[in-house]
């Protein structure tokens, strides 16, 4: 008898399995709603500290061991400025607390350090101005609540650190929460391709502001459009003989010949750029290779990032009128990884860039990652992006968003977070769980109010550590 043949439909079955569609939108929304029986909406409003909560100062000291020692006092000095500044630098502190709260386990790509100053305007690859999340150093997959709870807590802390009252902070949280729910419901029903092409445009941003607040938002939009490489050239460089050089402003901007391991920085940067360009898309690689490196310097940025290795690279095309500035940022493990597990990416720069592309949808054309080895035992993952090309960050206070406009901005904070989560997770399940009721808004406010008190207590512990001399600060 002939040898028994394998069924001809075997391959077809595997293909059918691979292409098996997801359950319907209605079914996934229903599944999300059913999760309320396991994790009630009211329980989302309860903040429960871990039983063996680690002292916040110990967490900061542990982080400092992996950072540039001479810059740590600058980080602490910046965190000392206000409860909100402390919160900005304390993503690792809150991570242990978020790990102790109830979650639905609906996975999205988390920003990982979601607060009101980690949004802003940026230019798409087509140079359209859009609004979205703009910091991804801690990005990692996890349940959507982590980002939303950190965001609403930041809103209360930022508002009240700048003189706002409880009524205003509650209004701001409600705007964030209700807009997150509203947009998630919309995205749950949106075709996937349309969702991938969805952005928060200039026109849509303006619609969120009443007529009396239009002047401030228009100024913000206009200033951001004016940010480009020519403006950076004028601000950060000066002529030294016939060549332009980055201006030294120690300790915030400094030139170094060697790194902490005694290796020549120039030789390392040559390796960085070779590694970086090797994985650029072909069209971007050709564009990048038309520029020549003219200068580089270490540049201290932000609050949470202070102490990591950050640099600015200055390139020129055919002339000094064609500058390009790229920012180099060291990528360490996410502060969420002790609780959510290690990244699937071995290279931490790859982790950051992959997360940014998922959440933002339209990062700048030079965004890419790589790694460099200092010696046998020491290396560093990194990513590069344009320093300032139609980029406008968010600051709360005298030199940024005024309290009178904070509630208007809050709507687009909630919107932008919903868009990032919908891009990377199951919008229908999240929408089904959240619904569009005020009960969810109230739960988010109750959590934010409780966590603001925790942050205040941690800030007092931090201040005592500074006063006792345990933590050294530098005010620059």
Backbone torsions as a table, in degrees:
resi	resn	phi	psi	omega
1	UNK	NA	142.6	178.9
2	UNK	-64.3	151.3	179.3
3	UNK	-61.1	136.6	-178.5
4	UNK	-63.6	126.9	-178.8
5	UNK	-87.2	151.3	175.5
6	UNK	-71.7	143.8	179.5
7	UNK	-54.6	135.7	-178.2
8	UNK	-66.9	-18.3	-177.5
9	UNK	-89.2	3.8	-176.1
10	UNK	-59.3	-46.1	-178.6
11	UNK	-67.2	-39.9	-179.4
12	UNK	-61.1	-37.4	180.0
13	UNK	-63.5	-40.9	-179.4
14	UNK	-66.2	-36.0	177.8
15	UNK	-66.7	-42.7	179.3
16	UNK	-61.3	-39.6	178.6
17	UNK	-63.8	-42.4	-178.7
18	UNK	-63.1	-37.4	-177.0
19	UNK	-95.7	10.3	-179.8
20	UNK	-58.1	121.1	-176.6
21	UNK	-68.1	157.2	176.5
22	UNK	-68.3	159.5	172.8
23	UNK	-54.6	159.1	-176.5
24	UNK	-62.7	162.1	177.0
25	UNK	-58.1	-44.1	-179.4
26	UNK	-59.9	-42.0	-179.0
27	UNK	-67.3	-41.8	-177.8
28	UNK	-69.8	-36.6	175.8
29	UNK	-66.0	-38.2	177.5
30	UNK	-65.4	-40.6	177.4
31	UNK	-63.3	-39.6	177.7
32	UNK	-63.6	-43.2	179.0
33	UNK	-63.0	-37.4	-179.4
34	UNK	-64.1	-25.8	179.3
35	UNK	-64.1	-18.7	179.2
36	UNK	-63.3	-22.2	178.0
37	UNK	-73.7	-29.7	179.6
38	UNK	-87.6	-41.2	178.7
39	UNK	-127.4	95.9	-176.3
40	UNK	-65.9	152.2	178.7
41	UNK	-63.8	-37.3	179.2
42	UNK	-63.5	-33.4	179.4
43	UNK	-67.2	-23.8	177.4
44	UNK	-67.4	-19.1	-179.5
45	UNK	-89.2	-3.1	-177.6
46	UNK	-98.5	123.2	175.4
47	UNK	-96.4	121.1	179.0
48	UNK	-119.4	111.9	179.1
49	UNK	-65.9	148.7	175.4
50	UNK	-61.3	147.9	-179.6
51	UNK	-62.3	-42.6	-179.6
52	UNK	-105.9	52.0	-176.0
53	UNK	-61.5	128.9	-178.8
54	UNK	-77.3	137.2	178.3
55	UNK	-55.7	132.1	-176.9
56	UNK	-59.6	-33.1	179.3
57	UNK	-66.3	-38.4	178.2
58	UNK	-63.0	-38.9	178.6
59	UNK	-63.7	-44.0	179.2
60	UNK	-64.5	-39.7	179.1
61	UNK	-66.3	-36.0	177.9
62	UNK	-67.2	-41.0	176.7
63	UNK	-62.1	-38.0	-176.3
64	UNK	-61.6	-25.5	-177.8
65	UNK	-65.5	-21.8	-179.5
66	UNK	-103.2	12.7	-175.7
67	UNK	-121.6	171.5	-179.3
68	UNK	-71.3	115.3	-169.9
69	UNK	-57.1	-41.2	-175.7
70	UNK	-67.6	-17.5	-177.7
71	UNK	-95.7	-12.4	-177.4
72	UNK	-58.7	-42.4	177.4
73	UNK	-59.1	-30.6	176.8
74	UNK	-67.3	-42.4	178.2
75	UNK	-60.0	-48.9	-179.3
76	UNK	-64.4	-37.4	178.3
77	UNK	-62.5	-38.6	178.7
78	UNK	-71.1	-37.9	179.4
79	UNK	-68.7	-24.0	-177.2
80	UNK	-74.9	-14.5	-171.1
81	UNK	-63.8	-32.6	-178.2
82	UNK	-168.7	164.7	174.8
83	UNK	-57.1	-34.3	179.1
84	UNK	-72.5	-39.3	176.3
85	UNK	-61.3	-40.1	176.8
86	UNK	-62.7	-43.3	179.9
87	UNK	-61.4	-41.3	178.9
88	UNK	-58.9	-37.3	-179.5
89	UNK	-87.5	-0.5	-171.8
90	UNK	-110.4	34.2	179.5
91	UNK	-59.1	-37.3	179.8
92	UNK	-68.2	-31.5	178.4
93	UNK	-66.6	-46.2	-177.3
94	UNK	-73.5	-24.4	-178.3
95	UNK	-57.1	-42.8	179.7
96	UNK	-64.9	-30.9	-179.7
97	UNK	-75.4	-41.7	178.6
98	UNK	-63.7	-32.3	179.9
99	UNK	-66.7	-14.0	-177.6
100	UNK	-100.2	2.3	-175.7
101	UNK	-100.2	157.8	178.1
102	UNK	-67.2	140.7	179.1
103	UNK	-139.1	158.4	179.5
104	UNK	-88.1	-14.6	-177.5
105	UNK	63.8	30.3	169.7
106	UNK	-90.1	109.4	-169.4
107	UNK	-82.9	135.5	171.8
108	UNK	-132.2	175.3	169.4
109	UNK	-84.0	112.6	-179.8
110	UNK	-79.3	143.2	167.2
111	UNK	-62.8	-44.4	176.5
112	UNK	93.2	-23.5	176.5
113	UNK	-140.2	60.8	-171.5
114	UNK	-85.3	109.9	173.8
115	UNK	-144.7	171.4	-169.2
116	UNK	-66.8	-15.9	177.0
117	UNK	-96.4	7.0	176.9
118	UNK	-106.4	34.0	170.7
119	UNK	-122.8	165.0	174.6
120	UNK	173.1	-179.2	176.2
121	UNK	-91.3	148.0	174.5
122	UNK	-153.8	159.9	179.1
123	UNK	-92.0	135.4	175.8
124	UNK	-73.9	177.4	177.0
125	UNK	-59.2	-27.4	178.4
126	UNK	-91.7	7.2	179.0
127	UNK	65.5	35.5	169.1
128	UNK	-92.1	139.3	179.9
129	UNK	-84.8	123.2	-179.4
130	UNK	-135.6	168.2	-177.6
131	UNK	-114.6	140.6	177.9
132	UNK	-175.1	-173.5	175.3
133	UNK	-68.5	143.3	-177.2
134	UNK	-134.0	17.5	176.3
135	UNK	-140.4	127.3	-171.4
136	UNK	-133.6	17.9	-175.1
137	UNK	-60.2	-27.9	-176.6
138	UNK	-106.3	10.8	-173.1
139	UNK	-59.3	140.6	-179.2
140	UNK	-167.9	149.8	175.8
141	UNK	-67.4	141.4	178.7
142	UNK	-176.4	178.8	-177.9
143	UNK	-72.2	138.5	-171.9
144	UNK	-55.0	-29.0	-177.1
145	UNK	-59.3	-31.8	-177.1
146	UNK	-55.9	-48.6	-179.3
147	UNK	-66.8	-45.9	-174.5
148	UNK	-66.1	-39.7	-179.8
149	UNK	-68.7	-37.3	176.6
150	UNK	-67.9	-36.6	-179.9
151	UNK	-66.3	-50.1	-177.1
152	UNK	-67.0	-33.5	176.0
153	UNK	-63.8	-41.0	179.1
154	UNK	-63.2	-34.9	-179.1
155	UNK	-63.6	-44.5	178.4
156	UNK	-63.8	-46.5	-176.8
157	UNK	-65.8	-44.5	-179.5
158	UNK	-65.3	-43.5	-179.9
159	UNK	-60.0	-51.5	-173.7
160	UNK	-78.2	-23.0	173.4
161	UNK	-68.2	-23.5	-178.5
162	UNK	-105.8	18.8	172.9
163	UNK	95.7	2.5	177.6
164	UNK	-75.2	157.2	-179.8
165	UNK	-98.4	177.8	-176.6
166	UNK	-66.0	-33.1	179.5
167	UNK	-63.8	-41.3	179.7
168	UNK	-69.6	-42.4	-179.0
169	UNK	-64.0	-35.3	177.7
170	UNK	-66.4	-41.5	178.5
171	UNK	-61.8	-42.1	-179.4
172	UNK	-63.5	-45.4	178.5
173	UNK	-61.8	-43.2	179.6
174	UNK	-62.2	-38.2	178.0
175	UNK	-64.6	-43.0	178.4
176	UNK	-62.1	-51.9	-174.8
177	UNK	-64.9	-47.1	-177.4
178	UNK	-67.8	-35.2	178.7
179	UNK	-70.9	-36.9	176.0
180	UNK	-59.0	-46.4	179.2
181	UNK	-63.1	-47.9	-177.1
182	UNK	-60.2	-48.6	-177.7
183	UNK	-70.3	-35.5	179.4
184	UNK	-64.3	-37.9	176.9
185	UNK	-63.7	-40.2	177.7
186	UNK	-64.9	-45.3	-178.0
187	UNK	-68.7	-27.3	178.7
188	UNK	-60.9	-29.6	-175.9
189	UNK	-103.2	2.4	-175.9
190	UNK	-87.1	137.9	175.3
191	UNK	-56.6	144.5	-174.0
192	UNK	-59.1	-40.5	-179.6
193	UNK	-65.8	-39.2	178.5
194	UNK	-66.3	-38.8	177.5
195	UNK	-62.0	-39.8	179.5
196	UNK	-64.9	-24.2	-178.7
197	UNK	-100.6	8.1	-175.2
198	UNK	-84.0	132.3	175.8
199	UNK	-140.6	160.0	175.8
200	UNK	-96.2	104.3	-171.8
201	UNK	-84.7	172.8	176.0
202	UNK	-55.3	-47.4	-177.2
203	UNK	-61.5	-40.8	-179.3
204	UNK	-69.7	-33.6	177.0
205	UNK	-63.8	-46.8	-178.2
206	UNK	-59.5	-34.8	-178.1
207	UNK	-63.2	-21.1	-177.1
208	UNK	-79.9	-8.9	-174.3
209	UNK	-112.4	136.1	177.5
210	UNK	-70.4	166.2	-174.0
211	UNK	-56.9	-38.4	-177.5
212	UNK	-70.5	-15.6	-180.0
213	UNK	-105.0	3.2	-177.0
214	UNK	-63.6	-34.8	-176.8
215	UNK	-60.7	-43.6	-178.2
216	UNK	-66.2	-44.5	-178.8
217	UNK	-68.5	-35.7	178.3
218	UNK	-66.0	-36.8	176.6
219	UNK	-63.5	-44.4	179.0
220	UNK	-60.5	-45.3	179.3
221	UNK	-64.3	-43.4	-178.4
222	UNK	-65.0	-43.1	-179.9
223	UNK	-64.6	-38.4	180.0
224	UNK	-66.4	-40.4	177.7
225	UNK	-61.6	-28.5	-179.1
226	UNK	-81.7	-4.6	179.9
227	UNK	-83.9	120.1	178.7
228	UNK	-158.6	-175.5	-176.0
229	UNK	-65.2	-32.6	178.3
230	UNK	-65.8	-40.4	179.2
231	UNK	-66.5	-38.8	177.0
232	UNK	-65.0	-40.0	178.4
233	UNK	-56.6	-45.7	-178.3
234	UNK	-69.2	-31.9	-175.9
235	UNK	-86.5	-39.7	-170.4
236	UNK	-100.0	-12.0	-174.8
237	UNK	-123.0	164.6	175.1
238	UNK	-147.5	158.0	178.2
239	UNK	-77.2	130.0	173.4
240	UNK	-122.5	99.1	-170.0
241	UNK	68.7	-123.0	179.1
242	UNK	-97.4	-4.0	-175.5
243	UNK	-111.8	150.3	175.3
244	UNK	-91.2	138.8	178.2
245	UNK	-132.0	151.5	174.8
246	UNK	-67.8	135.7	-176.8
247	UNK	-76.2	129.3	175.7
248	UNK	-73.5	130.3	173.3
249	UNK	-139.2	69.7	-175.4
250	UNK	-61.7	145.1	1.6
251	UNK	-93.0	8.9	-174.0
252	UNK	-83.4	-35.1	175.7
253	UNK	-132.2	118.3	-175.7
254	UNK	-144.5	145.9	172.8
255	UNK	-92.2	137.7	175.2
256	UNK	-133.7	147.1	176.9
257	UNK	-92.6	-27.0	-178.6
258	UNK	-131.6	156.2	176.2
259	UNK	-91.3	-174.8	-175.8
260	UNK	-63.1	-18.8	-178.6
261	UNK	-97.6	5.5	177.5
262	UNK	82.7	9.0	-179.8
263	UNK	-87.1	142.2	177.8
264	UNK	-58.1	124.6	-179.8
265	UNK	-66.3	-36.5	-178.8
266	UNK	-62.5	-43.3	179.6
267	UNK	-67.7	-35.6	177.9
268	UNK	-66.7	-41.5	-178.3
269	UNK	-68.2	-33.3	173.9
270	UNK	-59.7	-41.2	178.1
271	UNK	-68.2	-40.2	178.2
272	UNK	-57.3	-49.4	-175.3
273	UNK	-69.5	-34.4	176.9
274	UNK	-66.6	-44.6	179.2
275	UNK	-63.8	-45.4	-179.3
276	UNK	-61.1	-48.2	-174.1
277	UNK	-73.1	-22.7	-175.7
278	UNK	-65.7	-23.6	-179.6
279	UNK	-111.9	8.5	173.9
280	UNK	-68.1	149.2	172.0
281	UNK	-59.9	149.8	-170.7
282	UNK	-53.7	-45.1	-177.2
283	UNK	-66.1	-36.0	-179.2
284	UNK	-76.5	-32.7	177.0
285	UNK	-64.1	-43.9	178.2
286	UNK	-61.6	-43.5	178.7
287	UNK	-63.0	-47.5	-178.2
288	UNK	-61.4	-40.6	-176.2
289	UNK	-72.2	-5.2	173.8
290	UNK	-82.0	-10.5	-179.9
291	UNK	-101.8	147.4	179.5
292	UNK	-115.6	136.3	178.7
293	UNK	-69.4	126.9	-179.3
294	UNK	-109.8	-31.8	-178.5
295	UNK	-164.7	162.0	177.0
296	UNK	-153.5	151.9	179.5
297	UNK	-155.8	154.4	174.2
298	UNK	-76.6	136.3	-177.8
299	UNK	-133.7	117.3	179.7
300	UNK	-76.6	130.4	-177.9
301	UNK	-134.0	152.8	170.4
302	UNK	68.1	-154.3	176.9
303	UNK	-123.9	-60.5	-179.5
304	UNK	-64.8	-28.0	-177.0
305	UNK	-84.0	-12.5	-175.0
306	UNK	-61.4	129.7	-178.6
307	UNK	107.0	-22.6	171.2
308	UNK	-81.4	162.2	-176.4
309	UNK	-81.8	108.3	178.5
310	UNK	-122.2	135.4	-179.2
311	UNK	-136.7	162.9	172.5
312	UNK	-120.1	132.3	178.7
313	UNK	-108.7	132.0	179.8
314	UNK	-111.0	120.0	179.0
315	UNK	-116.6	159.0	171.8
316	UNK	-130.9	147.8	172.9
317	UNK	-84.3	-128.1	-178.6
318	UNK	-75.4	-15.0	-179.3
319	UNK	-154.8	173.6	177.5
320	UNK	-67.9	-12.1	177.4
321	UNK	-85.5	3.8	-180.0
322	UNK	-127.5	66.9	-178.1
323	UNK	-84.6	156.7	172.9
324	UNK	-140.3	127.3	178.0
325	UNK	-116.8	122.3	176.1
326	UNK	-113.6	142.7	176.8
327	UNK	-101.1	127.1	175.0
328	UNK	-97.1	128.0	176.8
329	UNK	-129.1	128.6	173.6
330	UNK	-65.5	140.7	177.5
331	UNK	-116.8	113.8	176.9
332	UNK	-99.3	-179.7	174.9
333	UNK	-62.4	147.4	177.1
334	UNK	-66.0	144.0	176.3
335	UNK	-66.4	-13.3	179.0
336	UNK	-85.2	-16.6	-172.1
337	UNK	-60.8	-32.6	176.7
338	UNK	-61.8	-20.6	-175.3
339	UNK	-110.0	-28.2	-176.8
340	UNK	-109.6	-4.9	179.9
341	UNK	97.1	165.7	-177.8
342	UNK	-72.5	154.1	176.6
343	UNK	-66.5	151.6	174.7
344	UNK	-72.4	-13.3	180.0
345	UNK	-96.0	127.7	178.3
346	UNK	-68.4	-37.0	-179.5
347	UNK	-89.1	121.0	-176.5
348	UNK	-69.0	-25.9	173.7
349	UNK	-65.2	-38.5	177.2
350	UNK	-63.1	-40.8	177.4
351	UNK	-57.0	-47.8	-177.8
352	UNK	-64.8	-47.2	-176.8
353	UNK	-66.4	-41.5	178.1
354	UNK	-62.4	-41.6	178.3
355	UNK	-64.9	-40.4	179.5
356	UNK	-64.7	-42.5	-179.4
357	UNK	-64.7	-35.6	177.7
358	UNK	-68.3	-45.6	-172.9
359	UNK	-81.7	-37.1	-172.3
360	UNK	-91.6	-37.5	176.2
361	UNK	81.9	-23.5	-176.8
362	UNK	-146.6	55.0	180.0
363	UNK	-68.3	164.7	-174.5
364	UNK	-66.8	159.4	-169.6
365	UNK	-66.4	-19.3	-178.6
366	UNK	-98.9	5.7	177.5
367	UNK	-66.2	123.2	177.3
368	UNK	-166.4	170.7	-172.2
369	UNK	-127.5	175.7	175.0
370	UNK	-179.5	-170.3	175.7
371	UNK	-148.7	155.3	-179.8
372	UNK	-139.0	141.0	-179.3
373	UNK	-102.1	123.5	179.3
374	UNK	-80.3	-45.7	177.3
375	UNK	-153.6	-167.7	-175.6
376	UNK	-59.3	-37.4	-172.9
377	UNK	-100.9	-14.2	-171.8
378	UNK	-127.2	131.7	177.0
379	UNK	-144.9	179.8	-176.4
380	UNK	-151.9	127.7	169.8
381	UNK	-82.4	148.8	-177.2
382	UNK	-151.2	169.1	168.3
383	UNK	-142.2	155.7	178.4
384	UNK	-121.6	147.2	175.2
385	UNK	-155.1	166.3	176.5
386	UNK	-65.8	140.3	-177.5
387	UNK	-67.0	-47.7	-175.8
388	UNK	-158.5	91.8	178.4
389	UNK	-132.1	97.7	-173.6
390	UNK	53.7	50.9	177.8
391	UNK	-119.8	128.6	179.1
392	UNK	-137.3	110.6	-177.9
393	UNK	-80.2	173.8	-179.5
394	UNK	-110.5	127.6	173.3
395	UNK	-127.7	139.1	178.4
396	UNK	-101.9	127.8	177.4
397	UNK	132.6	-163.1	-172.9
398	UNK	-56.0	-35.6	-177.3
399	UNK	-102.9	16.9	-178.6
400	UNK	-145.8	-132.1	-179.0
401	UNK	-69.9	128.8	177.0
402	UNK	-81.1	158.4	179.6
403	UNK	-60.1	-31.8	-178.1
404	UNK	-66.7	-24.0	-179.4
405	UNK	-102.6	-6.2	-173.2
406	UNK	-57.2	-43.6	-177.6
407	UNK	-64.8	-32.3	177.1
408	UNK	-69.0	-44.4	177.3
409	UNK	-62.2	-34.2	-176.9
410	UNK	-56.7	-34.4	179.3
411	UNK	-61.3	-43.6	-178.8
412	UNK	-77.6	-19.7	171.5
413	UNK	-64.3	-49.6	179.1
414	UNK	-62.8	-38.6	178.8
415	UNK	-63.4	-49.6	-177.6
416	UNK	-62.9	-38.9	178.6
417	UNK	-67.1	-41.6	177.6
418	UNK	-60.4	-41.1	-179.8
419	UNK	-64.2	-44.6	178.3
420	UNK	-61.8	-43.6	180.0
421	UNK	-68.4	-37.6	179.6
422	UNK	-67.4	-36.6	177.6
423	UNK	-60.4	-37.1	-168.6
424	UNK	-108.2	-8.8	-176.7
425	UNK	-135.6	-164.3	-178.1
426	UNK	-96.0	96.3	-177.5
427	UNK	-61.4	-34.7	-177.4
428	UNK	-66.1	-42.1	179.4
429	UNK	-67.4	-41.5	178.9
430	UNK	-64.6	-44.2	179.4
431	UNK	-62.5	-39.6	178.5
432	UNK	-63.2	-39.2	179.8
433	UNK	-70.8	-48.4	-174.5
434	UNK	-71.5	-36.7	-172.5
435	UNK	63.7	-154.4	176.5
436	UNK	-137.6	34.2	-176.5
437	UNK	-94.0	162.1	178.1
438	UNK	-74.5	-15.2	178.1
439	UNK	-61.0	-41.2	179.2
440	UNK	-67.3	-41.5	176.9
441	UNK	-57.7	-44.0	-179.2
442	UNK	-64.5	-40.5	178.9
443	UNK	-62.4	-42.2	179.3
444	UNK	-65.3	-37.8	178.7
445	UNK	-67.5	-41.2	-179.8
446	UNK	-62.9	-40.9	176.8
447	UNK	-63.7	-46.7	-177.8
448	UNK	-60.8	-41.6	179.1
449	UNK	-62.3	-43.6	-180.0
450	UNK	-66.9	-40.4	-177.7
451	UNK	-74.2	-28.0	174.8
452	UNK	-60.5	-37.5	176.7
453	UNK	-66.8	-40.9	176.7
454	UNK	-61.4	-43.0	179.4
455	UNK	-63.6	-39.2	178.1
456	UNK	-61.7	-43.2	178.4
457	UNK	-64.1	-42.5	179.1
458	UNK	-65.1	-37.5	178.6
459	UNK	-62.9	-39.0	177.7
460	UNK	-65.4	-39.9	176.6
461	UNK	-62.4	-42.5	178.9
462	UNK	-62.0	-46.1	-179.4
463	UNK	-62.1	-38.3	178.4
464	UNK	-65.2	-37.1	178.5
465	UNK	-66.6	-34.7	176.1
466	UNK	-69.9	-46.1	-178.0
467	UNK	-62.3	-36.0	-178.7
468	UNK	-77.6	-12.2	-178.4
469	UNK	92.8	-1.4	178.8
470	UNK	-62.4	-40.3	175.5
471	UNK	-112.0	126.3	179.8
472	UNK	-90.5	140.8	179.9
473	UNK	-123.2	155.9	172.4
474	UNK	-134.2	128.4	-177.8
475	UNK	-97.9	93.0	176.9
476	UNK	-137.7	NA	NA
